[in-house]
Amino acid sequence: MKKIVSLLTIFGICVNGWSTLTITDGLVAHYTFSGNLNDSSQSTNNLTVTSTGTSLGADRFGNSNNALRLGSTVDFAQSDKNISISGNGSHSVSVWIKSDYATNRWNTGTILKFGDESQIAGVNALKIELTASGRLTMWGQYADWNAQNLSDTFKSWTQIVYTYNGDLFSSAFYINGNGVPSSVSGLYQATTFNIVNTPLVIGKFGLGDGGYEDYGSGLPNGLVDELRVYNRALSSSEIQQIYTLESVPEPSLE
């Protein structure tokens, strides 16, 4: 199937809604979870699982072994190499999830994170999480960006995109291809990032460094699919294109 997609990219062909034009520009990681944990971008930054409850599960089309399943709040997967997002550079994350929120003392559930999550280090990490109230939030260590309360949205498969273009107030959240109302947290103390270059972690916040691992546990019985990380801010039209692309199954030439 990956060969088919590559051919479509080279020739710019669109089959059954699948067109990959422009969306590979700036792509530093892409996990399709198509039977494995490999990174299909040029970075080849594959994931490794060390927790026993992390496995492959059914994707949004019902295909088995085509999504990452997180069995409990402590299960996670981590990239083998650094994610190549650092400093105050622009970036975007696109991911599909299905999950109830996690419950811990901070009432948050981590979808993904990269950077140093120790608060004493400054605004050096990006974390995207769900809260117990159904709110989607970007946690940047006193530089937080919150979307509206989305209630039970994530109990069914939902695409989330977060974009950042060099300033906190440029941040934006998109749900299923459409922008949603969002605003900065009243606790913010910085408007720019200084992200430390680290591996990407899916499904868990802290790994023991900095002592802040209980600020956000993972996604119990959560599913993650089609995770993309870009080193630039995607445009609204590109985000809509990705949503349209990923809303239908990959075409088959059989």
C-alpha positions as CSV (number, residue, x, y, z in Angstrom):
1,M,0.0,0.0,0.0
2,K,2.8,2.4,0.7
3,K,4.1,1.9,-2.8
4,I,0.7,2.9,-4.1
5,V,0.7,6.1,-2.0
6,S,4.2,6.9,-3.2
7,L,3.1,6.6,-6.8
8,L,0.2,8.9,-6.2
9,T,2.5,11.4,-4.7
10,I,4.9,11.4,-7.6
11,F,2.3,11.7,-10.3
12,G,-0.2,13.9,-8.3
13,I,-3.0,11.4,-8.9
14,C,-6.2,11.6,-6.9
15,V,-8.0,8.3,-6.3
16,N,-11.1,8.1,-4.1
17,G,-10.2,11.4,-2.4
18,W,-6.5,10.4,-1.9
19,S,-4.1,13.1,-3.0
20,T,-0.9,13.7,-1.2
21,L,0.2,16.9,-2.9
22,T,1.8,19.5,-0.6
23,I,1.2,17.6,2.6
24,T,4.7,16.1,2.7
25,D,6.4,19.5,2.8
26,G,8.0,19.9,6.3
27,L,6.8,16.4,7.4
28,V,9.3,15.2,10.0
29,A,7.3,12.2,11.3
30,H,4.3,10.2,10.0
31,Y,2.9,7.1,11.8
32,T,0.2,5.3,9.9
33,F,0.3,2.2,12.2
34,S,-0.4,0.0,9.2
35,G,0.6,-3.2,10.9
36,N,3.7,-1.7,12.5
37,L,5.1,1.3,14.4
38,N,7.3,2.6,11.5
39,D,7.7,6.2,10.6
40,S,6.8,6.6,6.9
41,S,8.4,10.0,6.5
42,Q,12.0,10.5,5.3
43,S,13.1,10.7,9.0
44,T,12.5,6.9,9.5
45,N,12.1,7.7,13.2
46,N,10.3,4.5,14.3
47,L,8.4,4.0,17.5
48,T,9.3,1.6,20.3
49,V,6.9,0.2,22.9
50,T,8.1,-0.9,26.3
51,S,4.8,-1.0,28.2
52,T,2.9,-4.2,28.1
53,G,-0.5,-2.6,27.5
54,T,0.4,-0.9,24.3
55,S,-0.4,-2.7,21.1
56,L,-2.0,-2.4,17.6
57,G,-5.8,-2.1,17.4
58,A,-8.6,-1.4,15.0
59,D,-8.5,1.9,13.1
60,R,-11.4,4.2,12.3
61,F,-12.5,2.0,9.3
62,G,-12.5,-1.2,11.4
63,N,-9.2,-2.5,10.0
64,S,-7.4,-4.6,12.7
65,N,-3.8,-3.8,13.6
66,N,-4.0,-0.4,12.0
67,A,-4.0,2.0,15.0
68,L,-2.0,2.3,18.2
69,R,-4.0,1.1,21.2
70,L,-3.1,2.3,24.7
71,G,-4.5,0.0,27.3
72,S,-4.1,2.1,30.4
73,T,-3.0,5.5,31.7
74,V,0.6,4.3,32.0
75,D,1.0,2.8,28.5
76,F,3.0,4.7,25.8
77,A,5.2,4.5,22.7
78,Q,8.3,6.6,22.1
79,S,10.3,7.5,19.0
80,D,13.7,6.0,18.6
81,K,15.3,9.4,17.8
82,N,14.6,13.0,18.6
83,I,11.7,14.5,16.7
84,S,13.7,17.4,15.2
85,I,11.4,20.1,16.6
86,S,13.3,22.6,18.8
87,G,13.6,26.2,19.8
88,N,10.8,28.5,18.7
89,G,10.3,27.0,15.3
90,S,6.9,26.7,13.7
91,H,5.3,23.3,14.0
92,S,2.1,21.4,13.5
93,V,0.7,18.1,14.8
94,S,-2.2,16.2,13.1
95,V,-3.6,13.1,14.8
96,W,-6.7,11.0,15.0
97,I,-7.8,9.7,18.4
98,K,-10.6,7.9,20.1
99,S,-10.7,7.9,23.9
100,D,-12.4,8.6,27.2
101,Y,-10.4,11.1,29.2
102,A,-8.0,9.9,31.8
103,T,-8.5,10.6,35.5
104,N,-5.6,11.5,37.7
105,R,-4.9,14.2,40.2
106,W,-4.7,16.7,37.4
107,N,-7.7,15.3,35.5
108,T,-5.8,15.2,32.2
109,G,-4.9,12.6,29.6
110,T,-1.9,13.1,27.5
111,I,-2.2,12.4,23.7
112,L,1.4,13.2,22.9
113,K,4.4,15.3,23.9
114,F,7.9,16.3,23.0
115,G,10.4,18.4,24.9
116,D,11.5,18.7,28.5
117,E,8.4,18.7,30.7
118,S,10.1,19.8,33.8
119,Q,8.4,23.2,34.7
120,I,11.6,24.6,36.1
121,A,13.2,24.3,32.7
122,G,10.9,27.0,31.2
123,V,8.7,26.8,28.2
124,N,10.6,23.8,26.7
125,A,7.9,21.3,25.9
126,L,4.7,20.8,23.9
127,K,2.0,18.6,25.3
128,I,-1.5,18.1,23.8
129,E,-4.0,16.6,26.2
130,L,-7.6,16.1,27.0
131,T,-9.1,17.3,30.3
132,A,-11.7,15.6,32.4
133,S,-14.3,18.2,31.3
134,G,-13.7,17.3,27.6
135,R,-11.5,20.3,26.9
136,L,-8.6,20.1,24.4
137,T,-5.5,21.9,25.5
138,M,-1.9,22.6,24.5
139,W,0.2,22.6,27.6
140,G,3.5,24.6,27.1
141,Q,4.6,25.2,30.7
142,Y,2.9,28.5,31.6
143,A,2.2,29.1,27.9
144,D,-1.0,27.2,27.5
145,W,-3.6,27.3,24.7
146,N,-7.1,25.9,25.3
147,A,-9.9,25.0,22.9
148,Q,-13.5,25.1,23.9
149,N,-15.2,22.4,25.9
150,L,-15.8,19.6,23.3
151,S,-17.8,17.4,25.6
152,D,-17.9,13.8,24.3
153,T,-16.4,14.5,20.9
154,F,-13.4,12.2,21.4
155,K,-15.4,9.2,22.3
156,S,-15.6,8.6,18.6
157,W,-12.8,8.9,16.1
158,T,-11.8,12.6,15.8
159,Q,-9.0,14.3,13.9
160,I,-7.1,17.0,16.0
161,V,-4.6,19.5,14.5
162,Y,-2.6,22.0,16.4
163,T,-0.5,24.6,14.7
164,Y,2.1,27.1,16.0
165,N,3.8,29.8,13.9
166,G,6.4,31.4,16.2
167,D,4.1,33.0,18.8
168,L,1.6,31.6,21.3
169,F,-1.2,33.9,19.9
170,S,-0.7,32.3,16.5
171,S,-1.7,28.9,17.9
172,A,-4.8,27.2,16.6
173,F,-6.7,24.0,17.1
174,Y,-8.7,22.3,14.4
175,I,-11.2,19.5,14.8
176,N,-12.1,17.4,11.8
177,G,-10.6,20.0,9.4
178,N,-12.4,23.0,11.0
179,G,-10.9,25.6,13.3
180,V,-12.5,25.7,16.8
181,P,-12.6,28.6,19.2
182,S,-9.5,28.7,21.5
183,S,-7.7,31.1,23.7
184,V,-4.6,31.5,25.8
185,S,-4.6,30.4,29.4
186,G,-4.7,33.2,32.0
187,L,-1.6,31.7,33.6
188,Y,0.7,32.2,30.7
189,Q,4.1,33.7,31.4
190,A,5.6,33.5,27.9
191,T,4.5,33.9,24.3
192,T,7.2,31.9,22.6
193,F,8.6,28.4,22.9
194,N,12.1,27.2,23.5
195,I,11.5,23.5,22.9
196,V,14.2,21.1,23.8
197,N,14.8,18.5,21.1
198,T,13.7,15.1,22.5
199,P,12.0,12.0,21.2
200,L,8.2,12.0,20.7
201,V,6.1,10.3,23.3
202,I,2.6,9.1,22.6
203,G,0.2,8.4,25.5
204,K,2.2,9.6,28.5
205,F,3.5,12.9,29.8
206,G,6.4,12.5,32.2
207,L,9.0,9.7,32.0
208,G,10.5,10.5,35.4
209,D,12.6,13.5,34.3
210,G,11.8,16.6,36.3
211,G,9.4,14.9,38.6
212,Y,6.3,16.0,36.7
213,E,5.1,12.7,35.4
214,D,1.8,12.9,37.2
215,Y,0.8,16.1,35.5
216,G,-0.9,14.1,32.8
217,S,-1.4,10.4,32.5
218,G,-2.2,8.7,29.2
219,L,-5.3,7.7,27.4
220,P,-7.0,4.6,29.0
221,N,-8.4,2.3,26.2
222,G,-7.3,5.0,23.8
223,L,-6.6,4.6,20.1
224,V,-4.3,6.8,18.1
225,D,-3.9,6.9,14.3
226,E,-2.4,8.8,11.4
227,L,0.0,10.9,13.5
228,R,1.9,13.6,11.5
229,V,4.4,16.1,12.8
230,Y,5.5,19.0,10.7
231,N,8.3,21.6,11.2
232,R,6.0,24.4,9.9
233,A,2.6,25.7,10.5
234,L,0.0,24.1,8.2
235,S,-2.5,26.4,6.4
236,S,-6.2,26.0,7.0
237,S,-6.6,24.7,3.4
238,E,-3.8,22.1,4.0
239,I,-5.5,20.9,7.2
240,Q,-8.8,20.5,5.3
241,Q,-7.0,18.6,2.6
242,I,-5.4,16.2,5.2
243,Y,-8.8,15.7,6.8
244,T,-10.4,14.9,3.5
245,L,-7.6,12.6,2.6
246,E,-7.7,10.6,5.8
247,S,-11.5,10.5,6.1
248,V,-11.7,7.7,3.5
249,P,-9.8,4.4,3.4
250,E,-6.7,4.2,1.3
251,P,-7.5,3.2,-2.3
252,S,-6.8,-0.4,-3.5
253,L,-5.7,-1.2,-7.0
254,E,-6.8,-4.8,-6.6
